[in-house]
Amino acid sequence: MTREIVYTQRVEFGDCDPARIVWFPNFFRWIDAASRHFFIECGVPPWTETEKTLGVIGTPLVDTHARFIKTATYGDTLQIRVSIAEWRGKSFVQRYRVMKGEELLMECEEVRIFAGRREGGGIFALPVPESVRGLCE
């Protein structure tokens, strides 16, 4: 069974365009927050701590695919259901389903890596830490 975490987001007036529809980049902002929330809820320490212990500074995005199905507006409370669809050697696929009650509004899959810092600047992909994977399964 795949672990699923629910991140709740209330839509505010400023999240919407003049037609009172959530401006699409806000969905990506919310699922990015839901991604980190997933790891927190699974017991993974803050990235500042994993940088010290595992060399992991975070999980940057390397690919995304989204499908918008229905709209949301201010006053709506959304549930963002987050799970790991696939673990790979140096990356993972995180799946999101944005719901309003039982209605599916958006679904998205992202490929992310566990990143480390390069000397002199930049980042690189680290192998998926087994300790993190164990907490998230």
C-alpha positions as CSV (number, residue, x, y, z in Angstrom):
1,M,0.0,0.0,0.0
2,T,1.4,3.4,-1.0
3,R,1.4,6.0,1.8
4,E,-0.8,9.0,1.1
5,I,-0.6,12.4,2.9
6,V,-3.3,15.0,2.7
7,Y,-2.3,18.7,2.6
8,T,-5.2,21.2,3.0
9,Q,-5.2,24.5,1.2
10,R,-7.9,27.3,1.5
11,V,-8.3,29.3,-1.7
12,E,-8.2,33.1,-1.1
13,F,-9.4,36.0,-3.2
14,G,-5.9,36.9,-4.3
15,D,-5.3,33.3,-5.6
16,C,-7.9,33.9,-8.4
17,D,-8.0,35.8,-11.7
18,P,-10.7,38.4,-12.6
19,A,-13.0,35.5,-13.6
20,R,-12.7,34.2,-9.9
21,I,-10.9,31.1,-11.1
22,V,-7.7,30.0,-9.4
23,W,-4.8,31.2,-11.5
24,F,-3.1,28.0,-12.6
25,P,0.5,28.7,-11.2
26,N,-1.0,28.7,-7.7
27,F,-1.8,25.0,-8.1
28,F,1.9,24.4,-8.7
29,R,2.9,26.5,-5.7
30,W,0.5,24.5,-3.5
31,I,1.7,21.1,-4.7
32,D,5.3,22.2,-4.1
33,A,4.3,23.0,-0.5
34,A,2.4,19.7,-0.4
35,S,5.6,17.9,-1.5
36,R,7.6,19.1,1.5
37,H,4.6,18.5,3.8
38,F,4.6,14.9,2.6
39,F,8.2,14.4,3.9
40,I,7.5,16.2,7.1
41,E,4.4,14.0,7.8
42,C,6.5,10.9,7.1
43,G,9.0,12.0,9.7
44,V,11.8,13.2,7.5
45,P,13.8,16.0,9.2
46,P,13.9,19.5,7.7
47,W,16.3,19.9,4.8
48,T,18.7,21.9,6.9
49,E,19.1,18.8,9.1
50,T,19.3,16.3,6.2
51,E,22.0,18.5,4.6
52,K,24.2,17.9,7.7
53,T,23.4,14.2,8.1
54,L,22.8,12.9,4.5
55,G,24.1,15.7,2.3
56,V,20.5,16.3,1.0
57,I,19.5,19.9,0.5
58,G,16.1,19.3,-0.9
59,T,14.1,17.6,-3.6
60,P,14.1,19.9,-6.7
61,L,11.8,19.3,-9.6
62,V,13.1,17.9,-12.9
63,D,9.9,17.1,-14.8
64,T,6.2,17.7,-14.4
65,H,2.9,16.7,-16.1
66,A,-0.4,18.1,-15.0
67,R,-4.0,17.8,-16.1
68,F,-6.6,20.4,-15.0
69,I,-10.1,19.0,-14.8
70,K,-12.3,21.5,-12.9
71,T,-11.9,25.0,-11.5
72,A,-11.6,26.2,-8.0
73,T,-12.5,29.7,-6.6
74,Y,-12.0,31.7,-3.4
75,G,-13.6,30.2,-0.3
76,D,-13.0,26.6,-1.5
77,T,-11.0,24.3,0.7
78,L,-8.8,21.9,-1.3
79,Q,-7.3,18.6,-0.3
80,I,-4.0,17.8,-2.0
81,R,-3.4,14.1,-1.8
82,V,0.3,13.3,-2.1
83,S,2.0,9.9,-2.6
84,I,5.2,8.5,-4.1
85,A,4.2,6.6,-7.3
86,E,7.7,5.3,-8.0
87,W,11.1,5.2,-6.5
88,R,14.1,5.2,-8.9
89,G,17.9,5.1,-8.3
90,K,18.4,8.9,-8.1
91,S,14.9,10.2,-8.5
92,F,11.3,9.5,-7.5
93,V,7.8,10.3,-9.0
94,Q,5.5,12.2,-6.7
95,R,1.8,12.0,-7.5
96,Y,-0.8,14.7,-6.5
97,R,-4.5,14.7,-6.7
98,V,-6.1,18.1,-5.9
99,M,-9.7,17.5,-4.6
100,K,-12.6,19.6,-3.5
101,G,-14.5,17.1,-1.5
102,E,-15.0,14.1,-3.8
103,E,-14.4,16.2,-7.0
104,L,-11.0,15.8,-8.7
105,L,-9.8,19.2,-9.9
106,M,-6.3,18.6,-11.0
107,E,-3.8,15.7,-11.1
108,C,-0.1,16.0,-11.5
109,E,3.0,13.8,-11.5
110,E,6.5,15.3,-10.8
111,V,9.9,13.7,-11.1
112,R,12.1,15.0,-8.3
113,I,15.7,14.3,-7.2
114,F,17.4,14.3,-3.8
115,A,19.9,17.1,-4.4
116,G,23.4,17.6,-2.9
117,R,25.6,20.7,-3.3
118,R,28.6,20.8,-5.6
119,E,31.8,22.4,-4.4
120,G,32.0,25.7,-6.2
121,G,28.2,25.9,-6.7
122,G,25.4,24.0,-8.4
123,I,23.7,20.8,-7.4
124,F,23.7,17.1,-8.3
125,A,21.4,14.1,-7.9
126,L,22.2,11.8,-5.0
127,P,21.0,8.2,-4.7
128,V,17.7,8.0,-3.0
129,P,18.5,7.7,0.8
130,E,17.2,4.4,2.1
131,S,16.5,6.0,5.5
132,V,14.2,8.5,3.8
133,R,12.5,5.9,1.6
134,G,11.9,3.7,4.6
135,L,10.0,6.6,6.3
136,C,7.9,7.3,3.3
137,E,6.7,3.8,2.4
